[in-house]
Amino acid sequence: MKLDEKFVITINRELGSGGRTIGEKLAQQLGVPFYHKALIQGLKEKYQLTTEEIERLKGQKHNWWADFKRSLKMMPSYAAPQVISSKDAIPDFLITDDIFHSETEILKGIVAEESCVIAGRSGFFVFRDHPNHLSILIQAKKDYRISRLVEKRGISREEAEQIINEVDEGRENYVKKYTGSSRYDTRNYDIVLNADQHSEDEIVDILMRYIKKS
């Protein structure tokens, strides 16, 4: 991957693996923005970025996202990246075709303008043909994920396991529906790491070494 050119790093992760935090830290190390499900959905909802509106913007300007982003910065209500919190994000099993396609266009607009790290949103599929793309999967053993959720959310192990099972099923169905592949198919990724074997900072260090050598 060439760091002196526009690049995109996509991170798919299992709930409770720490993948989102790893993505944030990796973006900080690289000095680029970090985008995740809640932010993309928040931008879409707050600024009515439907598929039709995005097509209109694209018709006016080739790099519609650059113009849109500049216009946001002039608005008093602009609040990136805290548009909505992750707990308010639409569950994957409720995503419609229009939401998927509009979010995909938002992501493509972002990547056309700037280098970034993106968590989830089937990034491995959306940017599969991007010439400067690194695809990562962060996994962890079930017990590790449960323990992490218990600690972070203050819930019982039974509740944590139920949430993980529901989210796993929802995300897998989402990925299969819109990509025709499984999110567990390692052929979709350049790197697959088990988070329970390393700390978040250690994983970021591993990724940074890989990126600099590739």
Secondary structure, DSSP 8 states (H G I E B T S, - for coil): --TTS--EEEEEE-TTTTHHHHHHHHHHHHT--EE-HHHHHHHHHHTT--HHHHHHHHHH-TTHHHHHHHHHHTSTT--TT-SS-GGGS--GGG--HHHHHHHHHHHHHHHHH--EEEESTTHHHHTTT-TTEEEEEEE--HHHHHHHHHHHH---HHHHHHHHHHHHHHHHHHHHHHHSS-TT-GGG-SEEEEGGGS-HHHHHHHHHHHHHH-
